[in-house]
Amino acid sequence: MDQKIREEVFQACAEDLCRGRHLSRDQWRILLEGRTRERAEQMAKKASALRDRIYGKRIFIRGLIEFTNYCRNDCYYCGIRKSNKKASRYRLSKDEILECCRAGYRLGFRTFVLQGGEDPYYNDQRITELVKEIRKEFPHCAITLSIGEKERESYEAFKKAGADRYLLRHETANEEHYRKLHPKELSLSHRIRCLETLKSLEYQTGAGFMTGSPGQTVETLIDDLEFLERLQPEMAGIGPFIPHHDTPFKEEPQGDLELTLYLLSLIRLLLPRVLLPATTALGTIDPRGREKGILAGANVVMPNLSPENVREKYLLYDNKIHTGKEAAECLDLLKKSMKEIGYEIVTDRGDFLRK
């Protein structure tokens, strides 16, 4: 196949994606294997234009509160896995979490994201009480939970208490790949069931995966994209894999920035209304990573509201940024960097826009 025909085939697949048509695996393969710098720039422009038509030039901020780094799980890629005896463990109290919310509210945050390991101390009762307290004090703010796999009864209780959204990355939609990333106690089928349950309970639901995780291939990425199309999540978190020195994957190569940005563009075109973060991991591997993520189609950033004395302890991967623009106190710098690329940080819950 000569170069002209290859270009025509690629552009035809891209056009089908932009028009909202279901792509075959062969078409996804053409888009993924056919990535070049020029094509990636082209897709980023299409993705940004689509995002701008739906959400405007507005970038939504979420106040991230990393409230516990205890975890019962032993995922091979994660720095707070239970087998990491070198991790400096901490838990924030309910009062400390509420104080983070108050500080964030004063700064203009209207969404709070409570993220933690699957900590047995923070059982359903404690999480429910915490959500109720936040809802009572901040009735018009959105509350997002990111605390792992639970059963339906737990998700129902959190929703009744006032939670609006739930983030649970699926990590990979390929069974064989899932086994390479997780111990046998965890299963892909249960994680997918959790996501389907969250959708059925009408949470704004977030899935997602790491780019460049060990064992990832073009075929597993196609599985991920097809899964996102089936699930239709309101949020999708896509960030590069970054190794942690105290995990089994410490010697594995870091995920690629350019591929991550390209996938952000593809996902924006696949799910036009999705809330798509330019993640902390992007900002970790490139000082302009989050700005590049916005230009590729993202529309969410998540500055850290956690107390400064614990930020460096919530290390899922090495070299995570937790000062400078990542600190909520430096929100002005983030606003300035977004303004430089033509976007505006807004004080808004930033809900998913349904048709």
Disulfide bonds with the S-S distance in Angstrom:
none
